[in-house]
Amino acid sequence: EDFDCTITVPGGLWIVSGFWKWQGLTNPLAVFRNFLICMCWALLVICIGIALPPIRTMRKTYAQDIVPGAIADSTALVEARAAQVERQFESSALTEETISNEDILKL
């Protein structure tokens, strides 16, 4: 004996295509599509919750890693620039002193 169960719907596969086409919250035939939409939203919320760390962890990361590192880098850049400007100022001051000493010798 054959134990296959065959179910037919008058009109053919219109109900299968209707699962993907029917929409609306008040449409009783749109249950499948609405279910898929709700499951996609739930999956998105779960994935975002896993991907983003808690606020307390981010605050700790900012306070202990990102902000002090940025301040240290900024300080190093400012100090390097100040040293460069000081060297340029000293070299220009030496040039002015040399010229003024030569002028004095000429007199």
Jmol script that loads the backbone (N, CA, C; Angstrom):
load data "model"
ATOM      1  N   GLU A   1       0.819  -1.177   0.000  1.00  0.00           N
ATOM      2  CA  GLU A   1       0.000   0.000   0.000  1.00  0.00           C
ATOM      3  C   GLU A   1       0.869   1.248   0.000  1.00  0.00           C
ATOM      4  N   ASP A   2       0.288   2.291  -0.557  1.00  0.00           N
ATOM      5  CA  ASP A   2       0.965   3.580  -0.665  1.00  0.00           C
ATOM      6  C   ASP A   2       0.416   4.509   0.420  1.00  0.00           C
ATOM      7  N   PHE A   3       1.303   5.076   1.267  1.00  0.00           N
ATOM      8  CA  PHE A   3       0.860   5.943   2.348  1.00  0.00           C
ATOM      9  C   PHE A   3       1.098   7.421   2.057  1.00  0.00           C
ATOM     10  N   ASP A   4       1.104   7.819   0.825  1.00  0.00           N
ATOM     11  CA  ASP A   4       1.277   9.220   0.468  1.00  0.00           C
ATOM     12  C   ASP A   4      -0.021   9.973   0.700  1.00  0.00           C
ATOM     13  N   CYS A   5       0.123  11.206   1.214  1.00  0.00           N
ATOM     14  CA  CYS A   5      -1.027  12.070   1.428  1.00  0.00           C
ATOM     15  C   CYS A   5      -0.934  13.213   0.430  1.00  0.00           C
ATOM     16  N   THR A   6      -1.895  13.325  -0.403  1.00  0.00           N
ATOM     17  CA  THR A   6      -1.896  14.378  -1.402  1.00  0.00           C
ATOM     18  C   THR A   6      -3.003  15.360  -1.073  1.00  0.00           C
ATOM     19  N   ILE A   7      -2.610  16.642  -0.973  1.00  0.00           N
ATOM     20  CA  ILE A   7      -3.586  17.684  -0.706  1.00  0.00           C
ATOM     21  C   ILE A   7      -3.621  18.587  -1.915  1.00  0.00           C
ATOM     22  N   THR A   8      -4.791  18.855  -2.391  1.00  0.00           N
ATOM     23  CA  THR A   8      -4.929  19.749  -3.540  1.00  0.00           C
ATOM     24  C   THR A   8      -5.765  20.950  -3.142  1.00  0.00           C
ATOM     25  N   VAL A   9      -5.445  22.047  -3.784  1.00  0.00           N
ATOM     26  CA  VAL A   9      -6.190  23.278  -3.559  1.00  0.00           C
ATOM     27  C   VAL A   9      -6.799  23.654  -4.898  1.00  0.00           C
ATOM     28  N   PRO A  10      -8.079  23.940  -4.911  1.00  0.00           N
ATOM     29  CA  PRO A  10      -8.671  24.343  -6.168  1.00  0.00           C
ATOM     30  C   PRO A  10      -7.998  25.609  -6.700  1.00  0.00           C
ATOM     31  N   GLY A  11      -7.546  25.589  -7.898  1.00  0.00           N
ATOM     32  CA  GLY A  11      -6.892  26.740  -8.507  1.00  0.00           C
ATOM     33  C   GLY A  11      -5.387  26.556  -8.618  1.00  0.00           C
ATOM     34  N   GLY A  12      -4.837  25.488  -8.071  1.00  0.00           N
ATOM     35  CA  GLY A  12      -3.408  25.209  -8.246  1.00  0.00           C
ATOM     36  C   GLY A  12      -2.540  25.845  -7.165  1.00  0.00           C
ATOM     37  N   LEU A  13      -1.394  26.335  -7.573  1.00  0.00           N
ATOM     38  CA  LEU A  13      -0.398  26.845  -6.645  1.00  0.00           C
ATOM     39  C   LEU A  13      -0.571  28.324  -6.310  1.00  0.00           C
ATOM     40  N   TRP A  14      -1.747  28.848  -6.488  1.00  0.00           N
ATOM     41  CA  TRP A  14      -1.975  30.253  -6.195  1.00  0.00           C
ATOM     42  C   TRP A  14      -1.732  30.548  -4.720  1.00  0.00           C
ATOM     43  N   ILE A  15      -1.976  29.575  -3.852  1.00  0.00           N
ATOM     44  CA  ILE A  15      -1.774  29.819  -2.418  1.00  0.00           C
ATOM     45  C   ILE A  15      -0.288  29.938  -2.084  1.00  0.00           C
ATOM     46  N   VAL A  16       0.557  29.189  -2.793  1.00  0.00           N
ATOM     47  CA  VAL A  16       2.001  29.272  -2.561  1.00  0.00           C
ATOM     48  C   VAL A  16       2.517  30.640  -3.003  1.00  0.00           C
ATOM     49  N   SER A  17       2.094  31.087  -4.156  1.00  0.00           N
ATOM     50  CA  SER A  17       2.534  32.420  -4.592  1.00  0.00           C
ATOM     51  C   SER A  17       1.914  33.501  -3.715  1.00  0.00           C
ATOM     52  N   GLY A  18       0.745  33.239  -3.168  1.00  0.00           N
ATOM     53  CA  GLY A  18       0.100  34.199  -2.282  1.00  0.00           C
ATOM     54  C   GLY A  18       0.858  34.392  -0.983  1.00  0.00           C
ATOM     55  N   PHE A  19       1.542  33.336  -0.499  1.00  0.00           N
ATOM     56  CA  PHE A  19       2.348  33.485   0.709  1.00  0.00           C
ATOM     57  C   PHE A  19       3.400  34.576   0.545  1.00  0.00           C
ATOM     58  N   TRP A  20       3.908  34.749  -0.669  1.00  0.00           N
ATOM     59  CA  TRP A  20       4.942  35.743  -0.922  1.00  0.00           C
ATOM     60  C   TRP A  20       4.380  37.091  -1.359  1.00  0.00           C
ATOM     61  N   LYS A  21       3.152  37.115  -1.871  1.00  0.00           N
ATOM     62  CA  LYS A  21       2.589  38.357  -2.407  1.00  0.00           C
ATOM     63  C   LYS A  21       1.633  39.054  -1.451  1.00  0.00           C
ATOM     64  N   TRP A  22       0.871  38.304  -0.684  1.00  0.00           N
ATOM     65  CA  TRP A  22      -0.131  38.923   0.176  1.00  0.00           C
ATOM     66  C   TRP A  22       0.553  39.700   1.291  1.00  0.00           C
ATOM     67  N   GLN A  23      -0.005  40.843   1.604  1.00  0.00           N
ATOM     68  CA  GLN A  23       0.589  41.686   2.634  1.00  0.00           C
ATOM     69  C   GLN A  23      -0.501  42.408   3.395  1.00  0.00           C
ATOM     70  N   GLY A  24      -0.112  43.011   4.481  1.00  0.00           N
ATOM     71  CA  GLY A  24      -1.055  43.787   5.284  1.00  0.00           C
ATOM     72  C   GLY A  24      -1.304  43.145   6.626  1.00  0.00           C
ATOM     73  N   LEU A  25      -1.537  43.982   7.621  1.00  0.00           N
ATOM     74  CA  LEU A  25      -1.754  43.461   8.967  1.00  0.00           C
ATOM     75  C   LEU A  25      -3.165  42.930   9.166  1.00  0.00           C
ATOM     76  N   THR A  26      -4.106  43.438   8.394  1.00  0.00           N
ATOM     77  CA  THR A  26      -5.487  42.987   8.556  1.00  0.00           C
ATOM     78  C   THR A  26      -5.839  41.851   7.596  1.00  0.00           C
ATOM     79  N   ASN A  27      -4.930  41.482   6.726  1.00  0.00           N
ATOM     80  CA  ASN A  27      -5.177  40.420   5.762  1.00  0.00           C
ATOM     81  C   ASN A  27      -4.871  39.069   6.410  1.00  0.00           C
ATOM     82  N   PRO A  28      -5.860  38.210   6.627  1.00  0.00           N
ATOM     83  CA  PRO A  28      -5.601  36.924   7.284  1.00  0.00           C
ATOM     84  C   PRO A  28      -4.749  35.982   6.435  1.00  0.00           C
ATOM     85  N   LEU A  29      -4.693  36.212   5.132  1.00  0.00           N
ATOM     86  CA  LEU A  29      -3.886  35.341   4.285  1.00  0.00           C
ATOM     87  C   LEU A  29      -2.407  35.758   4.250  1.00  0.00           C
ATOM     88  N   ALA A  30      -2.071  36.879   4.870  1.00  0.00           N
ATOM     89  CA  ALA A  30      -0.699  37.371   4.855  1.00  0.00           C
ATOM     90  C   ALA A  30       0.079  36.940   6.097  1.00  0.00           C
ATOM     91  N   VAL A  31      -0.366  35.928   6.774  1.00  0.00           N
ATOM     92  CA  VAL A  31       0.269  35.488   8.008  1.00  0.00           C
ATOM     93  C   VAL A  31       1.711  35.041   7.753  1.00  0.00           C
ATOM     94  N   PHE A  32       1.940  34.295   6.712  1.00  0.00           N
ATOM     95  CA  PHE A  32       3.280  33.770   6.428  1.00  0.00           C
ATOM     96  C   PHE A  32       4.266  34.906   6.153  1.00  0.00           C
ATOM     97  N   ARG A  33       3.866  35.852   5.304  1.00  0.00           N
ATOM     98  CA  ARG A  33       4.759  36.975   4.982  1.00  0.00           C
ATOM     99  C   ARG A  33       5.031  37.824   6.218  1.00  0.00           C
ATOM    100  N   ASN A  34       4.001  38.097   6.980  1.00  0.00           N
ATOM    101  CA  ASN A  34       4.186  38.880   8.203  1.00  0.00           C
ATOM    102  C   ASN A  34       5.082  38.141   9.204  1.00  0.00           C
ATOM    103  N   PHE A  35       4.948  36.841   9.264  1.00  0.00           N
ATOM    104  CA  PHE A  35       5.801  36.047  10.132  1.00  0.00           C
ATOM    105  C   PHE A  35       7.264  36.155   9.698  1.00  0.00           C
ATOM    106  N   LEU A  36       7.512  36.081   8.396  1.00  0.00           N
ATOM    107  CA  LEU A  36       8.883  36.217   7.899  1.00  0.00           C
ATOM    108  C   LEU A  36       9.461  37.597   8.226  1.00  0.00           C
ATOM    109  N   ILE A  37       8.647  38.618   8.080  1.00  0.00           N
ATOM    110  CA  ILE A  37       9.110  39.977   8.389  1.00  0.00           C
ATOM    111  C   ILE A  37       9.438  40.090   9.873  1.00  0.00           C
ATOM    112  N   CYS A  38       8.587  39.574  10.735  1.00  0.00           N
ATOM    113  CA  CYS A  38       8.840  39.635  12.179  1.00  0.00           C
ATOM    114  C   CYS A  38      10.082  38.846  12.553  1.00  0.00           C
ATOM    115  N   MET A  39      10.300  37.702  11.932  1.00  0.00           N
ATOM    116  CA  MET A  39      11.490  36.908  12.233  1.00  0.00           C
ATOM    117  C   MET A  39      12.760  37.608  11.757  1.00  0.00           C
ATOM    118  N   CYS A  40      12.692  38.288  10.636  1.00  0.00           N
ATOM    119  CA  CYS A  40      13.860  39.048  10.157  1.00  0.00           C
ATOM    120  C   CYS A  40      14.192  40.188  11.108  1.00  0.00           C
ATOM    121  N   TRP A  41      13.172  40.889  11.593  1.00  0.00           N
ATOM    122  CA  TRP A  41      13.415  41.960  12.568  1.00  0.00           C
ATOM    123  C   TRP A  41      14.009  41.400  13.858  1.00  0.00           C
ATOM    124  N   ALA A  42      13.481  40.275  14.333  1.00  0.00           N
ATOM    125  CA  ALA A  42      14.000  39.666  15.559  1.00  0.00           C
ATOM    126  C   ALA A  42      15.457  39.242  15.369  1.00  0.00           C
ATOM    127  N   LEU A  43      15.778  38.658  14.221  1.00  0.00           N
ATOM    128  CA  LEU A  43      17.154  38.252  13.942  1.00  0.00           C
ATOM    129  C   LEU A  43      18.083  39.464  13.872  1.00  0.00           C
ATOM    130  N   LEU A  44      17.608  40.541  13.280  1.00  0.00           N
ATOM    131  CA  LEU A  44      18.405  41.764  13.197  1.00  0.00           C
ATOM    132  C   LEU A  44      18.693  42.324  14.593  1.00  0.00           C
ATOM    133  N   VAL A  45      17.689  42.354  15.443  1.00  0.00           N
ATOM    134  CA  VAL A  45      17.874  42.863  16.803  1.00  0.00           C
ATOM    135  C   VAL A  45      18.861  41.985  17.568  1.00  0.00           C
ATOM    136  N   ILE A  46      18.754  40.685  17.423  1.00  0.00           N
ATOM    137  CA  ILE A  46      19.667  39.770  18.115  1.00  0.00           C
ATOM    138  C   ILE A  46      21.091  39.954  17.608  1.00  0.00           C
ATOM    139  N   CYS A  47      21.264  40.069  16.293  1.00  0.00           N
ATOM    140  CA  CYS A  47      22.609  40.242  15.723  1.00  0.00           C
ATOM    141  C   CYS A  47      23.225  41.567  16.146  1.00  0.00           C
ATOM    142  N   ILE A  48      22.446  42.615  16.176  1.00  0.00           N
ATOM    143  CA  ILE A  48      22.975  43.914  16.617  1.00  0.00           C
ATOM    144  C   ILE A  48      23.359  43.842  18.088  1.00  0.00           C
ATOM    145  N   GLY A  49      22.554  43.169  18.887  1.00  0.00           N
ATOM    146  CA  GLY A  49      22.882  43.014  20.303  1.00  0.00           C
ATOM    147  C   GLY A  49      24.162  42.245  20.528  1.00  0.00           C
ATOM    148  N   ILE A  50      24.449  41.287  19.675  1.00  0.00           N
ATOM    149  CA  ILE A  50      25.691  40.521  19.792  1.00  0.00           C
ATOM    150  C   ILE A  50      26.869  41.332  19.258  1.00  0.00           C
ATOM    151  N   ALA A  51      26.667  42.043  18.170  1.00  0.00           N
ATOM    152  CA  ALA A  51      27.758  42.771  17.523  1.00  0.00           C
ATOM    153  C   ALA A  51      28.197  43.993  18.320  1.00  0.00           C
ATOM    154  N   LEU A  52      27.266  44.688  18.962  1.00  0.00           N
ATOM    155  CA  LEU A  52      27.604  45.886  19.719  1.00  0.00           C
ATOM    156  C   LEU A  52      27.834  45.529  21.184  1.00  0.00           C
ATOM    157  N   PRO A  53      28.932  45.998  21.749  1.00  0.00           N
ATOM    158  CA  PRO A  53      29.165  45.704  23.163  1.00  0.00           C
ATOM    159  C   PRO A  53      28.258  46.564  24.047  1.00  0.00           C
ATOM    160  N   PRO A  54      28.112  46.178  25.286  1.00  0.00           N
ATOM    161  CA  PRO A  54      27.294  46.989  26.201  1.00  0.00           C
ATOM    162  C   PRO A  54      27.876  48.381  26.389  1.00  0.00           C
ATOM    163  N   ILE A  55      27.050  49.305  26.837  1.00  0.00           N
ATOM    164  CA  ILE A  55      27.474  50.696  26.998  1.00  0.00           C
ATOM    165  C   ILE A  55      28.599  50.809  28.018  1.00  0.00           C
ATOM    166  N   ARG A  56      28.531  50.066  29.090  1.00  0.00           N
ATOM    167  CA  ARG A  56      29.555  50.145  30.130  1.00  0.00           C
ATOM    168  C   ARG A  56      30.911  49.705  29.564  1.00  0.00           C
ATOM    169  N   THR A  57      30.923  48.681  28.751  1.00  0.00           N
ATOM    170  CA  THR A  57      32.172  48.219  28.147  1.00  0.00           C
ATOM    171  C   THR A  57      32.730  49.262  27.200  1.00  0.00           C
ATOM    172  N   MET A  58      31.883  49.909  26.422  1.00  0.00           N
ATOM    173  CA  MET A  58      32.359  50.952  25.507  1.00  0.00           C
ATOM    174  C   MET A  58      32.889  52.145  26.289  1.00  0.00           C
ATOM    175  N   ARG A  59      32.224  52.504  27.383  1.00  0.00           N
ATOM    176  CA  ARG A  59      32.700  53.620  28.198  1.00  0.00           C
ATOM    177  C   ARG A  59      34.075  53.303  28.767  1.00  0.00           C
ATOM    178  N   LYS A  60      34.275  52.069  29.214  1.00  0.00           N
ATOM    179  CA  LYS A  60      35.575  51.649  29.738  1.00  0.00           C
ATOM    180  C   LYS A  60      36.630  51.692  28.638  1.00  0.00           C
ATOM    181  N   THR A  61      36.271  51.246  27.446  1.00  0.00           N
ATOM    182  CA  THR A  61      37.214  51.261  26.332  1.00  0.00           C
ATOM    183  C   THR A  61      37.617  52.685  25.983  1.00  0.00           C
ATOM    184  N   TYR A  62      36.642  53.585  25.935  1.00  0.00           N
ATOM    185  CA  TYR A  62      36.965  54.991  25.655  1.00  0.00           C
ATOM    186  C   TYR A  62      37.848  55.573  26.749  1.00  0.00           C
ATOM    187  N   ALA A  63      37.484  55.331  28.014  1.00  0.00           N
ATOM    188  CA  ALA A  63      38.186  55.956  29.130  1.00  0.00           C
ATOM    189  C   ALA A  63      39.596  55.409  29.325  1.00  0.00           C
ATOM    190  N   GLN A  64      39.800  54.126  29.051  1.00  0.00           N
ATOM    191  CA  GLN A  64      41.100  53.528  29.346  1.00  0.00           C
ATOM    192  C   GLN A  64      41.991  53.348  28.125  1.00  0.00           C
ATOM    193  N   ASP A  65      41.430  53.304  26.945  1.00  0.00           N
ATOM    194  CA  ASP A  65      42.255  53.013  25.766  1.00  0.00           C
ATOM    195  C   ASP A  65      42.259  54.139  24.746  1.00  0.00           C
ATOM    196  N   ILE A  66      41.104  54.536  24.291  1.00  0.00           N
ATOM    197  CA  ILE A  66      41.021  55.448  23.150  1.00  0.00           C
ATOM    198  C   ILE A  66      41.418  56.875  23.535  1.00  0.00           C
ATOM    199  N   VAL A  67      40.805  57.430  24.578  1.00  0.00           N
ATOM    200  CA  VAL A  67      41.073  58.828  24.951  1.00  0.00           C
ATOM    201  C   VAL A  67      42.515  59.018  25.422  1.00  0.00           C
ATOM    202  N   PRO A  68      43.054  58.193  26.343  1.00  0.00           N
ATOM    203  CA  PRO A  68      44.453  58.394  26.728  1.00  0.00           C
ATOM    204  C   PRO A  68      45.424  58.212  25.558  1.00  0.00           C
ATOM    205  N   GLY A  69      45.128  57.281  24.677  1.00  0.00           N
ATOM    206  CA  GLY A  69      45.991  57.103  23.503  1.00  0.00           C
ATOM    207  C   GLY A  69      45.958  58.312  22.590  1.00  0.00           C
ATOM    208  N   ALA A  70      44.771  58.875  22.389  1.00  0.00           N
ATOM    209  CA  ALA A  70      44.651  60.069  21.540  1.00  0.00           C
ATOM    210  C   ALA A  70      45.360  61.253  22.170  1.00  0.00           C
ATOM    211  N   ILE A  71      45.243  61.397  23.489  1.00  0.00           N
ATOM    212  CA  ILE A  71      45.932  62.497  24.179  1.00  0.00           C
ATOM    213  C   ILE A  71      47.440  62.318  24.085  1.00  0.00           C
ATOM    214  N   ALA A  72      47.934  61.097  24.272  1.00  0.00           N
ATOM    215  CA  ALA A  72      49.373  60.833  24.183  1.00  0.00           C
ATOM    216  C   ALA A  72      49.892  61.125  22.776  1.00  0.00           C
ATOM    217  N   ASP A  73      49.152  60.705  21.757  1.00  0.00           N
ATOM    218  CA  ASP A  73      49.565  60.973  20.371  1.00  0.00           C
ATOM    219  C   ASP A  73      49.572  62.471  20.087  1.00  0.00           C
ATOM    220  N   SER A  74      48.544  63.167  20.557  1.00  0.00           N
ATOM    221  CA  SER A  74      48.479  64.621  20.344  1.00  0.00           C
ATOM    222  C   SER A  74      49.627  65.326  21.049  1.00  0.00           C
ATOM    223  N   THR A  75      49.917  64.904  22.265  1.00  0.00           N
ATOM    224  CA  THR A  75      51.027  65.499  23.014  1.00  0.00           C
ATOM    225  C   THR A  75      52.354  65.266  22.305  1.00  0.00           C
ATOM    226  N   ALA A  76      52.560  64.057  21.803  1.00  0.00           N
ATOM    227  CA  ALA A  76      53.799  63.757  21.088  1.00  0.00           C
ATOM    228  C   ALA A  76      53.924  64.622  19.830  1.00  0.00           C
ATOM    229  N   LEU A  77      52.828  64.813  19.102  1.00  0.00           N
ATOM    230  CA  LEU A  77      52.875  65.653  17.906  1.00  0.00           C
ATOM    231  C   LEU A  77      53.169  67.109  18.251  1.00  0.00           C
ATOM    232  N   VAL A  78      52.545  67.624  19.316  1.00  0.00           N
ATOM    233  CA  VAL A  78      52.776  69.013  19.718  1.00  0.00           C
ATOM    234  C   VAL A  78      54.225  69.199  20.174  1.00  0.00           C
ATOM    235  N   GLU A  79      54.745  68.252  20.947  1.00  0.00           N
ATOM    236  CA  GLU A  79      56.131  68.353  21.407  1.00  0.00           C
ATOM    237  C   GLU A  79      57.109  68.278  20.240  1.00  0.00           C
ATOM    238  N   ALA A  80      56.844  67.394  19.279  1.00  0.00           N
ATOM    239  CA  ALA A  80      57.717  67.291  18.110  1.00  0.00           C
ATOM    240  C   ALA A  80      57.685  68.586  17.304  1.00  0.00           C
ATOM    241  N   ARG A  81      56.516  69.149  17.134  1.00  0.00           N
ATOM    242  CA  ARG A  81      56.399  70.408  16.386  1.00  0.00           C
ATOM    243  C   ARG A  81      57.081  71.550  17.141  1.00  0.00           C
ATOM    244  N   ALA A  82      56.948  71.583  18.462  1.00  0.00           N
ATOM    245  CA  ALA A  82      57.599  72.624  19.259  1.00  0.00           C
ATOM    246  C   ALA A  82      59.118  72.507  19.157  1.00  0.00           C
ATOM    247  N   ALA A  83      59.643  71.286  19.192  1.00  0.00           N
ATOM    248  CA  ALA A  83      61.086  71.094  19.054  1.00  0.00           C
ATOM    249  C   ALA A  83      61.557  71.535  17.670  1.00  0.00           C
ATOM    250  N   GLN A  84      60.762  71.231  16.642  1.00  0.00           N
ATOM    251  CA  GLN A  84      61.120  71.634  15.277  1.00  0.00           C
ATOM    252  C   GLN A  84      61.131  73.164  15.160  1.00  0.00           C
ATOM    253  N   VAL A  85      60.149  73.826  15.710  1.00  0.00           N
ATOM    254  CA  VAL A  85      60.081  75.288  15.659  1.00  0.00           C
ATOM    255  C   VAL A  85      61.243  75.891  16.445  1.00  0.00           C
ATOM    256  N   GLU A  86      61.568  75.293  17.585  1.00  0.00           N
ATOM    257  CA  GLU A  86      62.679  75.795  18.394  1.00  0.00           C
ATOM    258  C   GLU A  86      64.006  75.670  17.635  1.00  0.00           C
ATOM    259  N   ARG A  87      64.205  74.536  16.943  1.00  0.00           N
ATOM    260  CA  ARG A  87      65.426  74.375  16.144  1.00  0.00           C
ATOM    261  C   ARG A  87      65.483  75.403  15.023  1.00  0.00           C
ATOM    262  N   GLN A  88      64.354  75.639  14.372  1.00  0.00           N
ATOM    263  CA  GLN A  88      64.334  76.633  13.299  1.00  0.00           C
ATOM    264  C   GLN A  88      64.607  78.033  13.858  1.00  0.00           C
ATOM    265  N   PHE A  89      64.063  78.329  15.013  1.00  0.00           N
ATOM    266  CA  PHE A  89      64.273  79.641  15.624  1.00  0.00           C
ATOM    267  C   PHE A  89      65.742  79.822  16.017  1.00  0.00           C
ATOM    268  N   GLU A  90      66.348  78.778  16.581  1.00  0.00           N
ATOM    269  CA  GLU A  90      67.758  78.852  16.961  1.00  0.00           C
ATOM    270  C   GLU A  90      68.656  79.038  15.749  1.00  0.00           C
ATOM    271  N   SER A  91      68.357  78.324  14.662  1.00  0.00           N
ATOM    272  CA  SER A  91      69.187  78.456  13.459  1.00  0.00           C
ATOM    273  C   SER A  91      69.024  79.847  12.841  1.00  0.00           C
ATOM    274  N   SER A  92      67.817  80.393  12.868  1.00  0.00           N
ATOM    275  CA  SER A  92      67.632  81.743  12.329  1.00  0.00           C
ATOM    276  C   SER A  92      68.263  82.776  13.250  1.00  0.00           C
ATOM    277  N   ALA A  93      68.251  82.548  14.571  1.00  0.00           N
ATOM    278  CA  ALA A  93      68.875  83.470  15.511  1.00  0.00           C
ATOM    279  C   ALA A  93      70.390  83.448  15.343  1.00  0.00           C
ATOM    280  N   LEU A  94      70.959  82.266  15.108  1.00  0.00           N
ATOM    281  CA  LEU A  94      72.402  82.180  14.886  1.00  0.00           C
ATOM    282  C   LEU A  94      72.797  82.917  13.616  1.00  0.00           C
ATOM    283  N   THR A  95      71.986  82.808  12.593  1.00  0.00           N
ATOM    284  CA  THR A  95      72.266  83.499  11.343  1.00  0.00           C
ATOM    285  C   THR A  95      72.222  85.008  11.563  1.00  0.00           C
ATOM    286  N   GLU A  96      71.262  85.492  12.309  1.00  0.00           N
ATOM    287  CA  GLU A  96      71.164  86.924  12.587  1.00  0.00           C
ATOM    288  C   GLU A  96      72.344  87.394  13.430  1.00  0.00           C
ATOM    289  N   GLU A  97      72.772  86.582  14.412  1.00  0.00           N
ATOM    290  CA  GLU A  97      73.918  86.953  15.233  1.00  0.00           C
ATOM    291  C   GLU A  97      75.187  87.002  14.399  1.00  0.00           C
ATOM    292  N   THR A  98      75.346  86.055  13.490  1.00  0.00           N
ATOM    293  CA  THR A  98      76.527  86.031  12.637  1.00  0.00           C
ATOM    294  C   THR A  98      76.576  87.272  11.763  1.00  0.00           C
ATOM    295  N   ILE A  99      75.439  87.625  11.206  1.00  0.00           N
ATOM    296  CA  ILE A  99      75.390  88.815  10.357  1.00  0.00           C
ATOM    297  C   ILE A  99      75.672  90.056  11.180  1.00  0.00           C
ATOM    298  N   SER A 100      75.095  90.139  12.343  1.00  0.00           N
ATOM    299  CA  SER A 100      75.332  91.336  13.140  1.00  0.00           C
ATOM    300  C   SER A 100      76.776  91.412  13.610  1.00  0.00           C
ATOM    301  N   ASN A 101      77.418  90.306  13.930  1.00  0.00           N
ATOM    302  CA  ASN A 101      78.835  90.325  14.317  1.00  0.00           C
ATOM    303  C   ASN A 101      79.706  90.743  13.151  1.00  0.00           C
ATOM    304  N   GLU A 102      79.360  90.270  11.931  1.00  0.00           N
ATOM    305  CA  GLU A 102      80.129  90.664  10.749  1.00  0.00           C
ATOM    306  C   GLU A 102      79.978  92.161  10.496  1.00  0.00           C
ATOM    307  N   ASP A 103      78.791  92.656  10.696  1.00  0.00           N
ATOM    308  CA  ASP A 103      78.574  94.072  10.514  1.00  0.00           C
ATOM    309  C   ASP A 103      79.383  94.891  11.525  1.00  0.00           C
ATOM    310  N   ILE A 104      79.483  94.367  12.717  1.00  0.00           N
ATOM    311  CA  ILE A 104      80.238  95.081  13.735  1.00  0.00           C
ATOM    312  C   ILE A 104      81.730  95.099  13.359  1.00  0.00           C
ATOM    313  N   LEU A 105      82.215  93.978  12.852  1.00  0.00           N
ATOM    314  CA  LEU A 105      83.619  93.900  12.464  1.00  0.00           C
ATOM    315  C   LEU A 105      83.919  94.863  11.315  1.00  0.00           C
ATOM    316  N   LYS A 106      82.990  95.056  10.429  1.00  0.00           N
ATOM    317  CA  LYS A 106      83.178  95.956   9.316  1.00  0.00           C
ATOM    318  C   LYS A 106      83.293  97.399   9.784  1.00  0.00           C
ATOM    319  N   LEU A 107      82.618  97.697  10.864  1.00  0.00           N
ATOM    320  CA  LEU A 107      82.659  99.064  11.378  1.00  0.00           C
ATOM    321  C   LEU A 107      83.962  99.283  12.033  1.00  0.00           C
TER     322      LEU A 107
END
end "model"
wireframe off; spacefill off
backbone 0.3
color backbone group
